[in-house]
Amino acid sequence: MPATPERVEFVLESVTHHGFADEVEELTLHTNAGDLPARLHAAPPGAPAVVWVGGAGGGLDGPAWGMYPRLATQLAAVGIASLRLHYRHPNELEDCVMDTLLAVEYLVQQHGCPAVALVGHSFGGAVVITAGALSDDVTAVVAMSS
């Protein structure tokens, strides 16, 4: 008989708000499997949102010398929230997908975002394609390469 896959529970336990820098909120999402550093570019409650994830090394700023914070700031100015996320374990696909799904859940449940787009660069492209296929809250996926 084939082995039954082990069920893993991944839970957001709490969020630490570290303050603001240039209207961007510095957060840590605390999970039962480790901490996720994040930066929230807020929009009004109920606004759509974007989750930005990096390549194999993770990080909060993305490619092109900080493209993610620049674009997130521009989107916030027109009412679209953004959450820039750093993985718990960069370059571990399954863990990075779980981190991304947790970020989507955070935006939907705690900020009322009705639709979430995912953007990932390089390895992050595989992350967002996989996460997008697993979540009904994800309405768009952008996989970038350089």
Contacts in CASP RR format, 6 or more apart in sequence:
PFRMAT RR
TARGET T0000
AUTHOR 0000-0000-0000
METHOD contacts of the structure
MODEL  1
MPATPERVEFVLESVTHHGFADEVEELTLHTNAGDLPARLHAAPPGAPAV
VWVGGAGGGLDGPAWGMYPRLATQLAAVGIASLRLHYRHPNELEDCVMDT
LLAVEYLVQQHGCPAVALVGHSFGGAVVITAGALSDDVTAVVAMSS
8 98 0 8 1.000
9 32 0 8 1.000
10 31 0 8 1.000
10 32 0 8 1.000
10 33 0 8 1.000
10 98 0 8 1.000
10 101 0 8 1.000
10 102 0 8 1.000
11 31 0 8 1.000
11 32 0 8 1.000
12 29 0 8 1.000
12 30 0 8 1.000
12 31 0 8 1.000
12 102 0 8 1.000
12 105 0 8 1.000
12 106 0 8 1.000
13 30 0 8 1.000
13 31 0 8 1.000
13 32 0 8 1.000
14 30 0 8 1.000
15 27 0 8 1.000
15 28 0 8 1.000
15 29 0 8 1.000
15 30 0 8 1.000
15 106 0 8 1.000
15 110 0 8 1.000
16 27 0 8 1.000
16 28 0 8 1.000
16 30 0 8 1.000
17 25 0 8 1.000
17 26 0 8 1.000
17 27 0 8 1.000
18 25 0 8 1.000
18 26 0 8 1.000
18 27 0 8 1.000
18 28 0 8 1.000
19 25 0 8 1.000
19 26 0 8 1.000
20 26 0 8 1.000
23 41 0 8 1.000
23 42 0 8 1.000
23 73 0 8 1.000
23 76 0 8 1.000
24 39 0 8 1.000
24 40 0 8 1.000
24 41 0 8 1.000
24 69 0 8 1.000
24 72 0 8 1.000
24 73 0 8 1.000
25 39 0 8 1.000
25 40 0 8 1.000
25 41 0 8 1.000
25 42 0 8 1.000
26 37 0 8 1.000
26 39 0 8 1.000
27 37 0 8 1.000
27 38 0 8 1.000
27 39 0 8 1.000
27 40 0 8 1.000
28 35 0 8 1.000
28 36 0 8 1.000
28 37 0 8 1.000
28 38 0 8 1.000
29 35 0 8 1.000
29 36 0 8 1.000
29 38 0 8 1.000
29 102 0 8 1.000
29 103 0 8 1.000
29 106 0 8 1.000
30 36 0 8 1.000
31 88 0 8 1.000
31 102 0 8 1.000
33 88 0 8 1.000
33 95 0 8 1.000
33 98 0 8 1.000
34 88 0 8 1.000
35 88 0 8 1.000
36 85 0 8 1.000
36 86 0 8 1.000
36 87 0 8 1.000
36 88 0 8 1.000
36 99 0 8 1.000
36 102 0 8 1.000
36 103 0 8 1.000
37 60 0 8 1.000
37 85 0 8 1.000
37 86 0 8 1.000
38 60 0 8 1.000
38 83 0 8 1.000
38 84 0 8 1.000
38 85 0 8 1.000
38 86 0 8 1.000
38 103 0 8 1.000
39 60 0 8 1.000
39 69 0 8 1.000
39 72 0 8 1.000
39 83 0 8 1.000
39 84 0 8 1.000
40 81 0 8 1.000
40 82 0 8 1.000
40 83 0 8 1.000
41 69 0 8 1.000
41 72 0 8 1.000
41 73 0 8 1.000
41 75 0 8 1.000
41 76 0 8 1.000
41 81 0 8 1.000
41 82 0 8 1.000
41 83 0 8 1.000
41 84 0 8 1.000
42 76 0 8 1.000
42 81 0 8 1.000
42 111 0 8 1.000
43 49 0 8 1.000
43 75 0 8 1.000
43 76 0 8 1.000
43 79 0 8 1.000
43 80 0 8 1.000
43 81 0 8 1.000
44 79 0 8 1.000
45 111 0 8 1.000
45 112 0 8 1.000
46 111 0 8 1.000
46 112 0 8 1.000
46 113 0 8 1.000
46 114 0 8 1.000
47 79 0 8 1.000
47 80 0 8 1.000
47 81 0 8 1.000
47 111 0 8 1.000
47 113 0 8 1.000
48 80 0 8 1.000
48 81 0 8 1.000
48 113 0 8 1.000
48 114 0 8 1.000
48 115 0 8 1.000
48 116 0 8 1.000
48 117 0 8 1.000
48 139 0 8 1.000
49 80 0 8 1.000
49 81 0 8 1.000
49 82 0 8 1.000
49 83 0 8 1.000
49 107 0 8 1.000
49 111 0 8 1.000
49 113 0 8 1.000
49 115 0 8 1.000
49 116 0 8 1.000
49 117 0 8 1.000
50 72 0 8 1.000
50 75 0 8 1.000
50 80 0 8 1.000
50 81 0 8 1.000
50 82 0 8 1.000
50 83 0 8 1.000
50 116 0 8 1.000
50 117 0 8 1.000
50 118 0 8 1.000
50 119 0 8 1.000
51 82 0 8 1.000
51 83 0 8 1.000
51 85 0 8 1.000
51 100 0 8 1.000
51 103 0 8 1.000
51 104 0 8 1.000
51 107 0 8 1.000
51 116 0 8 1.000
51 117 0 8 1.000
51 118 0 8 1.000
51 119 0 8 1.000
51 128 0 8 1.000
52 62 0 8 1.000
52 68 0 8 1.000
52 71 0 8 1.000
52 72 0 8 1.000
52 82 0 8 1.000
52 83 0 8 1.000
52 84 0 8 1.000
52 85 0 8 1.000
52 119 0 8 1.000
52 120 0 8 1.000
53 85 0 8 1.000
53 87 0 8 1.000
53 96 0 8 1.000
53 99 0 8 1.000
53 100 0 8 1.000
53 118 0 8 1.000
53 119 0 8 1.000
53 120 0 8 1.000
53 121 0 8 1.000
53 124 0 8 1.000
53 125 0 8 1.000
53 127 0 8 1.000
53 128 0 8 1.000
54 62 0 8 1.000
54 63 0 8 1.000
54 68 0 8 1.000
54 87 0 8 1.000
54 120 0 8 1.000
54 121 0 8 1.000
54 122 0 8 1.000
54 123 0 8 1.000
54 124 0 8 1.000
54 127 0 8 1.000
55 62 0 8 1.000
55 90 0 8 1.000
55 120 0 8 1.000
55 121 0 8 1.000
55 122 0 8 1.000
55 123 0 8 1.000
55 124 0 8 1.000
55 125 0 8 1.000
55 127 0 8 1.000
56 90 0 8 1.000
56 91 0 8 1.000
56 122 0 8 1.000
56 123 0 8 1.000
56 124 0 8 1.000
57 87 0 8 1.000
57 90 0 8 1.000
57 91 0 8 1.000
57 123 0 8 1.000
58 86 0 8 1.000
58 87 0 8 1.000
58 90 0 8 1.000
58 91 0 8 1.000
59 86 0 8 1.000
59 87 0 8 1.000
59 90 0 8 1.000
60 68 0 8 1.000
60 69 0 8 1.000
60 84 0 8 1.000
60 85 0 8 1.000
60 86 0 8 1.000
61 67 0 8 1.000
61 68 0 8 1.000
61 69 0 8 1.000
61 84 0 8 1.000
62 68 0 8 1.000
62 84 0 8 1.000
62 121 0 8 1.000
63 121 0 8 1.000
63 122 0 8 1.000
63 144 0 8 1.000
63 146 0 8 1.000
64 146 0 8 1.000
68 82 0 8 1.000
68 84 0 8 1.000
68 119 0 8 1.000
69 84 0 8 1.000
71 82 0 8 1.000
72 82 0 8 1.000
72 84 0 8 1.000
75 81 0 8 1.000
75 82 0 8 1.000
76 82 0 8 1.000
81 107 0 8 1.000
81 111 0 8 1.000
81 113 0 8 1.000
83 103 0 8 1.000
83 106 0 8 1.000
83 107 0 8 1.000
85 99 0 8 1.000
85 100 0 8 1.000
85 103 0 8 1.000
87 95 0 8 1.000
87 96 0 8 1.000
87 99 0 8 1.000
88 95 0 8 1.000
88 99 0 8 1.000
89 95 0 8 1.000
89 96 0 8 1.000
90 96 0 8 1.000
91 123 0 8 1.000
93 123 0 8 1.000
93 126 0 8 1.000
93 127 0 8 1.000
93 130 0 8 1.000
96 123 0 8 1.000
96 124 0 8 1.000
96 127 0 8 1.000
97 127 0 8 1.000
97 130 0 8 1.000
97 131 0 8 1.000
97 134 0 8 1.000
100 118 0 8 1.000
100 127 0 8 1.000
100 128 0 8 1.000
100 131 0 8 1.000
101 131 0 8 1.000
101 134 0 8 1.000
101 135 0 8 1.000
104 116 0 8 1.000
104 118 0 8 1.000
104 131 0 8 1.000
104 135 0 8 1.000
104 137 0 8 1.000
104 138 0 8 1.000
105 137 0 8 1.000
107 113 0 8 1.000
107 116 0 8 1.000
108 114 0 8 1.000
108 116 0 8 1.000
108 137 0 8 1.000
113 137 0 8 1.000
115 137 0 8 1.000
115 139 0 8 1.000
115 140 0 8 1.000
116 135 0 8 1.000
116 137 0 8 1.000
116 138 0 8 1.000
116 139 0 8 1.000
117 138 0 8 1.000
117 139 0 8 1.000
117 140 0 8 1.000
117 141 0 8 1.000
117 142 0 8 1.000
118 128 0 8 1.000
118 131 0 8 1.000
118 132 0 8 1.000
118 138 0 8 1.000
118 140 0 8 1.000
118 141 0 8 1.000
118 142 0 8 1.000
119 128 0 8 1.000
119 142 0 8 1.000
119 144 0 8 1.000
120 127 0 8 1.000
120 128 0 8 1.000
120 142 0 8 1.000
120 143 0 8 1.000
120 144 0 8 1.000
121 144 0 8 1.000
121 145 0 8 1.000
121 146 0 8 1.000
122 144 0 8 1.000
122 145 0 8 1.000
122 146 0 8 1.000
124 143 0 8 1.000
125 143 0 8 1.000
125 144 0 8 1.000
125 145 0 8 1.000
126 143 0 8 1.000
128 141 0 8 1.000
128 142 0 8 1.000
128 143 0 8 1.000
129 141 0 8 1.000
129 143 0 8 1.000
131 138 0 8 1.000
132 138 0 8 1.000
132 141 0 8 1.000
END
